[in-house]
Amino acid sequence: MIKQTTPQKTLAKEVRLNGIGLHSGKEIQLDLKPAPENIGFVFRRMDLDPVEEIPALTNFVSKTDRSTTLVKGEQEIQTTEHLLAALVGCAINNCYIELNGSELPIMDGSSKMFVEAIEKVGVEEQDALQEVFVVTEIIHHIDESSGSEIMLIPAEESSFTVMIDFETKVLGTQNATLHKIEEFKSEIASSRTFSFLHELEKLLEHGLIKGGDLNNAIVYVDKPLEESNMDRLKAAFNKDEISVKSNGILDNLTLHHPNEAARHKLLDVIGDLALVGMPIQGRMIATKPGHKINTDFAKHIASLIRTNRKSNAPIFDLNIPPVMDINQIMNILPHRPPFLLVDKILELSDSHVVALKNVTMNESFFQGHFPGAPVMPGVLQIEAMAQAGGVLVLNTVPDPENYLTFFMKIDNVKFKRPVYPGDTLIFKLELITPIRRGICNMRAHAFVNNQLVSEGDMMAQISRRES
């Protein structure tokens, strides 16, 4: 489900970084700038006229072979994942990312320098609340060709576990866990990208790694290093001498963590999942992740979000105690059985309410509506929604037992599907305008099994009981 949580955040002011593109070898100027609420992450190609904007969303993903590339029209942005991971790890929700080329600078091969730049200028809270995709059931995705898997499990906090196995002796099997996103800066951000020697040689042969050096990539030597290859590496990295350390990596670089490779894969997952467009609350477990399965999984999550928005049906966990049970509802509403048509209040705020009604064959109205074909009257569906709305408006006064709620107007009522015995009705009512002088304008929807069954706009007024 989608819920709103803490206020959105953006940068307190803009910050500039300069670096080299890993594949192009070109100098890149990168500006991170504050962005308005609900913008998300947006790349801007400042070297183009007019400036091309590419939102950091799954529908712009084009290539995932060595990094995640976004494309809009004929323009692209390469190597997006390290910066996006840094923004997520720093709790940024809105940011303009301006650069004068098609590739983000590789920096030291991690998210560290991006995090340091963000911390230098600080974070600013915004007025709007941030939407979060809350995992309510297990979501699983597998890439049959690679054996890679990603799974999301419902959890109160977001956490990430990554397991990798490249079936090489030099790297072996590694795993890494981030227990909460707040630890990203200290535990994950400094983990650098890595490559195997045979992959590096192919990239060099095809001229695809012009901005690399031994300080922005861990190179695992998984094959004997021939003298001719040694000379090529010296030339590529502009080094007089290159050797292999006892732990199987090229020299001039010391690992930050024994499992730095797994931590970097975790970093990549966080960066790629940022393309969903909102934070994810749940426990993620990834086995042998890569940019392809990461972005495929992000696309799947994005489609679930679109479906949720389309139905607008609230999703909830019935294992969590309700905001109000039937006794608490009767303390606030004047209605009594058999005309009390709300069983639970699941959510309640100053601007919305979510309520539940279990429809059973014991309802008195089924005796006559209709014998042999019981269907809940539409007018009672509207009455049930109105009672839920009554909880919303009566919750604004300190002594609700001294007030009654009266209908003033009902508009745009539609009935989409019948409601039968055994159905569970979920009502969602949201304020159209703020409550003034006890008058409440609400938009109401009723759902069964996430399908809309009825809807309408209501106006009601609360009035003090006459003594």
N, C-alpha and C positions, 0 to 999 in steps of 0.2 A: 504494500500500500504506500501511498504518498502522504507524508505529514509535514507540517511546518514546525521547525524547532527554534533554533537560536537566530539572532539577527544576522543578515548577510554581512560579508566583510569585503573590503577592497584595500588597496594600498593607500597609505596616508599621503604619499606623494610619489612622483615618478622617479625611476632610477635607471641608469644606463650601464650596460655591460658591453665589452668588446671581446671578440674571440675569433677563432678560425673554424670554418666549416670542415667537418671531418672528411667528407667526400669531395668537396670542391676545392678545399685548401684556400678559400678566399676569406679575406677579413670581413667579419660581420659586425654591424652595429645593432645592438638590441636594446630597445627601450620598453620597460614595463611601466604602464600608466594606470592610474585609478580609472574605474569604469562605473557607470551608474548601476543601480539595482536591476537585477533580473537580466543582465547582459550576458553573464557567464564569461568564458574565455574566448577572446576573438583575436586572431592573428591579422595583422595589417601589413601588406607588402608595400612599403613606402617608396621602393624603387620603381614602382609602376605609376603610370599616369593614364587614367585616374587610379588612385589607390585601391587595391583589391583587398576586400575583407573576407577572411575564411574562418567561420566559427569552428571551434574545437568540438565537433560533434561527430558521431559515428557515420552519418550519411555522407561525410566528406572523406572518409578513409579510402585510399586507393592502393597503396603498396605497403607491404609488411615484411619484405624479405630481410632487410638488415636493420630497419628502424620503421617507425610508423610515419607514413607520409599522408598529408591531407591535400586534396586537390579540389579546386573550384574552377570550372571552365578549363582554361589551358594553363593556369597558374597553380603552383604547389608550394607546400611547406614541408621540408624533410626534418627528421630527427626531433619530433615534438615531445617525446615521452619524458625526457629528463626534466624539462621545465615544467610540464604539466604536473609531474609528481611533486615538484617543489612547491607549486602553488597549492596543491591539495594538502601537502604536509604542513604548510603554514596557515591552513584554514582560510585561504583566500577563495572567494566565490565569484568575484567579478574583476576582470583585468583585461586591458587592451595590451596586446603584445605586438610591438612595431619593430620591423627589421628591414634591412636594405638588401635582402637577398632571398633565395629560395630555401635556405638551410639555417637552422639554429646553430649557434656556435657550440662546439663540443666541450669547451672549457677543459676540466680535468677528467671528463668522461663520467661524471656523476652529477648529482643535483646540488652538491655542496655550495658552489659559488652562487647559484641562483637563490638558495636559501639565505646565504649571507647577505645578498643584495636586498632581499625582501625584509630581512630583519633590520637592515641599516635604515630603511625609511619608515618601517613600522606598518601596523595594520589599523584600519579605521572601520568601526561598526557603522552599518547603515540601518535605515528604518525598517525596511521590508524583512520579513522572516524568510529563512532559507528552507526550501523544500528538500526532503530527504526520502529516498526510496527505501522503505523498510521491508526487509525480507521476511515473509510470513510462512513460507514453505520452502522446502529444499529445491534449489534450482541447479541443474547439472548439465554440463556440456562436455562433449568428448570429440576430439579430432581423431578419427579412425586411422588416418594416414600416418600420423606421428605418434599416436598413443598418448597425446597430451590431454589432460582433464582439468576442468575448473568446476568447483562446487561452491555454492553459497548456502549457508545454513542460518536459520533465524537465531538472533542473539541480541542482547541488550546493548552491547558495544560492538564497534567495528574492529575486526582483527584480521590479520593476513598470515597465512602459512604457505610457504613455497618449498617444494622438493624438486631437486634436479638430479639427473643422471645421464651423462653423455657417453657412458660406457667407455671411458678412457681411464687408464690407470693414473695419469697425472692429476686429474681433477676428482675422480671418484664420485661418490654420492654425497650431496650436501642438502641441508635444509635450513630455512631461516623463518623466524616468526616475529611479527610486529603485533604486540598485544593491544596497543591503542595508537591511534594516528598521531597523538601528541608526542609520541616517542620517535617519530619519523626523523626529526632533525638530528637527534643524537645517535640513533641506531642504524639508519638506512641511508641518509642523504649522501654520505661520503663514499658509498660503495661504487666503484668504477666499473665501466663496461669491460668486457673481456672477449678474447678471441683465441681460437686455436691456431697454431702456426700454419697448418695446411690451409685454413680459411684465409689467413692474412696474405699468404703467398698468392692465392687466386685473386684477391682484391687488388694487390699490387700489380699483377700481370694485366688486369683490365683497367688500370688507372682509376680505381674507385676509392682510394684512400689517400688523398693528397694532404690532408691536414692532421694526420696522426703523428704521435711521437710516443716515446716510452713513458710519458707521464699522464697520458689520458686513456690508456688501454692496458689491461693485464693480458699478456700473451703467454698462453700455456703451450709448452713445447711437447707435442704429442707424437713426434717423429724425430729421427736423427737429423741433426742440423748439418747439412752439407756446406762445404766451404763456399761454393758458389752462391748458395742462399744467404750465407752469413754476409757476404759482400753486398748483396742486394739490400738486405735489411739495414746495413750500415749506411748505405746511400739514401735509402728511403727515410731513415730517422735522423740523418745528419749526425751520426755518431762515429767516433774513431774506433771504438771497440764495443762489441756486444758479446755477452756470454749468457749461459744458462745457469740459474741458481740451483741449489740442491733441492728446492721444492718444485722444480720443473717449470719456473717462469723465467722470462728474460730479465736481465738485471736492470739496474737503475730505478727500480721500483720495489717498494716494500708493501706487502699486504696490510690493509687496515684491520682486517678480520680474517681468521682462518677460513670462514665461509663467505668471503666477500662476493664470490660469484653468485651464490644463492641469494644473498642480500640484494645484489644488483638486479637479479631477475624479479625479486619482490618489488623493487623500485619501478621497474618497467611495467609491472602489472598495475600498480597504483596510477602511473601516468596514463596508461592506455584506458583504464576504466574511467578516468576523468572525462573521456569522450561521451559517457552516458549523459552528462549534462547536469548531474546533481550528485551529492554524496550518497553512499550506500551504507545502510545500517545492517550488518550481518557478519557472520564469520566466513571468510573466504579461504578455501583450501585449493591450491593449484599444484598439479604434478606435471613436471616438464613443460612449464609455460613458455610461450613465445609470442611475438607480436601478432601473428595470425590468429591463434586461438584467443588471445586477450581481446582483440578487437571484434572477433566474431561473437564472443561472449558479451562484450559491451553492446553490440548491436541487438542481441537477444534481450538484454535488460531494457534497452531503450524501447523495444517493441512492447514489452510488458508495461512500461510506463505509459506508452501511447494508448494501449488497450484500457488501462486503468482510468486514464483521463477521459477516454471516449465514453465509457460506461458511467463515470463519475460515482460509481458505487463505493461507499466506504468499506474498507477492509479492516478487520479487528481480530483480536485474539479473545475467544470466549473463556479462556483459562484465567484471564485477568479479571479481578472483581469489577463490577460495574461502578460507574460514578454514583448512580442511585439505583437501589433495588425497589421492589414494589412498595414496601412500607415507607421508604423515603419519598417515593413519588406521591403516595397518598397524603404525606405531610405537606406537600406543596400544591397539589391539584385538588379541586373540590369534587371531582368525579369519583364514583364508586361503582363496583360491579353491579349489574352486567354491562355498564356503560363506560367503565375504565378500560381504555384500549391501548395502553402502553405498559409493558412489563418491565423494561429496563432502560436506563439512560446510560449509553456507552461513552459518549463524549459530550462535554459541555464547556463552552467558552462564552465570552461576551458577545460573540457574533454568530455562533452556530451551535446546533445540537444534533446528536446522532442517537436514535432510540430504536428499541426492538419490541416487536409484538409477535408472540407465538400464536398462530391461528390454529385452533383445534376444533374438532367436530362438536365439542361441548358448547360452542358459542350458541347463544339462544337464537340468533338471527338465521342460523342454518335450518331451523325447523320450517321456516316458510320461504327461504330463498336459496335454493329451490328444492322441494322434495324430490329425492332421487338424483339430483344434480347440484350439490351444494357449491355455491359461489359466494364469496364475500361481497356485499354491496359496495359499489364504488363510493357512495356517499359516506359509508363508514370508514373507508380508507382515508378519505379527506378528513373526517372527524378525528381519526387516530393521529394523522399528521398535525392537525390543529392542537391536539392535546400535547404532543411533543413540543410544538411551538409555545404552548402555554407554559411549559417548564422553563423554556428559554427566557420568556419575558418576565415571569414571576420570580425568576432567579435574580432579578435586578432590584427587588424590594426586600427590606429586612424582615418583613412579617407577611410572607405570601399567604398564610392561612386567613388573612383578613381581606383578601382580594379575590375577585372573579375575573375570568377572561371571556370577552364577548367578541364574536365575529363581526366584522364591519363590511368586508368585501372578499370575494373569491373570483379570481380571473385566470384565464388561460388553462383551465383544467383539462387534462387529457388522460384517458385510460388506455394503456398499451396492451396489457395482458390480464387474464383472469387470475384471481387469487383463490386458492383451494384450501380445504382443511389439510393440515400438515405443513403448510408453508410457514417460513419465518420471514416476516416483513421487517425490513430495515428502513427507517426514515432518516432523511438528512434534510435539515432546514437551515438556511443561511439568511442573514439579514440582507435586505436590499438597500435599506437606509438605516442610519442609527435610530435607536429607540428614543422618541421624544414625547413627553407628556403622556407616557403610558401607551403610545400607539406604536405598533410593531408591524413593519412590512417584511414579509418573508417569502423566499422562494423555496418550495417544498418538493422533494422527490421521495418516492417509495420504491424499494427494490426487493426482489426475490431471487436468490441465487445469482446476484450481481446483475440481474436484468431489470430494467426500468419497467414498473407496472403502472404507476400513476404519477402525476405531477400537477403543480398549480402554483399560482401566486396568491398569497393570503395577506389580509390586513386584519389585525385584532387590536383590541384595547382592553387594558386592565382597569377595573373599577373597584373601589373599596366597597365591601359588603355593607349593606344597611343594617344598623343594629336593631 
